[in-house]
Amino acid sequence: MLHKIVTRLRSCLGMVALLLGSNCGSPPAGCPDCSDDLRLPSILPEEVPFRMLQVKWNALNGAPSIDDPSLLCEENFGEVLLNRHLRAGLCNWTQCKILLGPVIGSTATFGLFDDPDLSIGVAGDVVVNNTALTPEIEELAILSDNHWNAQPTGVTGLAVRSFVNADGTDSPINGIAFANSGTRPFFFIGDLEFFPSALGEVHRNTERVLAHELGHVLGLCHANGDDGVACNSGFVDFNDFGNLMSGIGSSASSRTLEVAQCDIARTRYADLFFPVADAQRRIVSLLDERGERFATADKSLDLYKTMVFNRLSEAGELTVLIGTNGLFTERKNDYWLLLNLDNNLQTGLHGGRIVPGSDQQGVDLALQVEVSDSGERSKTTLYTAESSGFRPQSLVPGLLSTTLVTSELYTSSAEACQRVPVFQEIEIRLSRELLANGGTAEEVARLFPNGLSLQTIAVGTAANGEVILDKCPERPRAIRLQ
């Protein structure tokens, strides 16, 4: 039944209710469409359910289709964006039973921004670099994240005019994705229909490039040429560029996916999908409130965002994902997680007693992650608040785990697709037993009756010897976990 519903989707869909039941006609000749002969059927077993991935769109003024939606036979820029990801879903991701849909609810307003940097290129252009994040990309990522702060699930997208080099010349890049990232599930896509290169067909196919970038966001790297999970896995020959995630010389015909890729895309970042049972209550997103001080050359000290995933009911753990704005340095940096488990300022201790510069009160647990040697070495220490001060605890295996994750920038072009490490994240998993401090099963079940207050802090030494401290959020924030 679901398969039949999927085949009826058309470009006029504007909300999930319509997404699952619309029967609009095909668009006029010359308008973008995923015609029946381009729709790829599911390659997964019939019993595997469909999953919905919401796309949180933003756009820059200056892109032709944004300034004049009639160029793509649409009435407004929102329909331009919406129908792009619907076509990418129908023509590509239905293979993995992934539906690409719009965001619903009170927060469902696509962001429309002016270009923050007009010093290079024209309005709507974004400066790119194959070897690093550019300041404009970072600024736009933060701008888009702030716009969707009330919506924790889904993938953030930004439609731009085109990509340019630092000297203002045209870049061959068609799309960008932040891959292997929990704090920045993000892609950028150019207005490819209007700026084709000599390889016109490749550059005009916006939906194929968009689908490719979404693959990166969902945890897939290139199918031929990269190292790591889902790469060189034997499901595509190095000379076969038909796979959607082909990394060398991919073209408009690069559309197919393999079951191994579907398994990764559906599970690597499962919390991105909607609906997930109680997703709105289980996931809390905390954005950096800015105002921090950080050294330009030591950007790993600048905390980008902290995300909290409440899996206490099904997985028995609380996951905290701390994002940084760069790569770990060779010097030792300390990353702290301060938890006020009962959201009571009168219990616990003041955070300043363990982290100079902290202003959080009522801290019950403090977790320190020391990172050194450019992320090659780390040490995790747990402290509990006692009458005499914070006391380090001996950890029972399985109650606490820390993982250092390197996230990458993937850039896609007709000539070649490239990746480069650009920032790192710290994932911390705390079990119910640890949080309840050895309490009974009933006490574990009653965790956080008044909510949970937390703050993450980064402390390190910059290249010039200055001690840098950054907090996320700037003020400790109480959240509800159910």
Buried (B, 14 or more C-beta within 10 A) or exposed (E): EEEEBBEEBBBBBBBBEBBBEBEEEEBEEEEBBBEEEEBBEBBBEEEBEBBBBBBBBBBBBBBBBBBEBEBBBBEEBBBBBBBBBBBBBBBBBBBBBBBBBBBBEEEBEBBBBEBEBEEBBEBBBBBBBBEEBBEBBBEBBBBBBEBBEEBBBBBBBBBBBBBBBEEEEEBBBBBBBBBBBBBBBBBBBBBBBBBBBEBEEBBBBBBBBBBBBBBBBBBBBBBBBBEEEBBBEEBBEEEEBBBBBBBBBBBBEBBBBBBBBBBBBBEBBEBBBBEBEEBBEBBBBBBBEEEBEBBEEBBBBBBBBBBBBBBBEEEEBBBBBBBBBBBBBEBBBBBBBBBBBBBBBEBBBBBEBBBEEBEBBBBBBBBBBEBBEEBEEBEBBBBBBEEEEBEEBEEEEEBBBBEBBBBBBBBBBBEBBBBEBBBBBBBBBBBBBBBBEEBEEEEBEEBBEEBBBBBBBBBBBBEEEEEBBBBBBBEBBEBEBE
